[in-house]
Amino acid sequence: MLLLIIGEVWAMTYELNMGNFDNEKISFFQYSCFTLASLINVVMMLNLLVSTLGDTFDRFQVIADELNSKKCYN
């Protein structure tokens, strides 16, 4: 009984984040595969965002170091 309630809560919060869709006609396996694939997609997108921000930070850090060294030499 408790697992059923937890499953319904999980499905409701998942559908709020990923969009509401008709899950009455699909099997548990299909729903599980879709959930797993979309969670992996979110993790990959966050990883892409973090790496992009890291590269941008490194680029600005190099520019700041160059400007700082020019300021020290002058």
N, C-alpha and C positions, 0 to 999 in steps of 0.2 A: 504494500500500500504506500509506504513512504517513498519507495523507488519510483512509483508511478507519479507521485506528486513532484518529486525532484526532476523527473524526465519532462513533465509538462512545463515546469518553471524554466528548465534549460531550453526547451524548444521555444517558449515564448520570448525569452531574452535574446535568443539567437535570431529569431525572426524579426525582432525589433531592430537589431543591428544590421542584418543582411537583407532585410526586405521580407515582406509577407508573400508567401506563395502557397499554392494549393498542395498541401502535403497529405491529403486524405487518400489519394490514389496511388501513392508510391509505397514500396515495401520498406521495412526497417533497414535492410541492407542498403538500398538505394539512398535513403535519407542519411544513413551513417556515412556512406561514401561521399555524398554531397557535402555534408558537414565537415568531414575531414579535409576534403579538397579545398573548401573555402577557408578553413582555418589555416591551412598551409599557404594559401594565397595571401592571406593577411600577414602572416609572418614573413613571407618573401618580400612583400611590398614594404613592410616596416624595415627590413634589412636593407633594401634598396634606398630608402629614405635616410637611414642612419649612415650608410656609406657615402651617399651624396653630400650630406651635411659634413661628414668627416673630411672629405676631399676639399670642400669649400673652405672649411676651417684651416686646413693645412695650407691652402693657397694664400689665404689672408695672413696666416702666421709667417709665411716666407716673405711676403711683401712688407709686413711690419718689421721683421728682422732686417731686411735690406734698408728700410728707411731709418731704423734705429742705428745701424752701422754707419750710414751716411751722415747721420746727425753727430755721431761720436767723432768721426774723422774731421768734420768741419769745425 
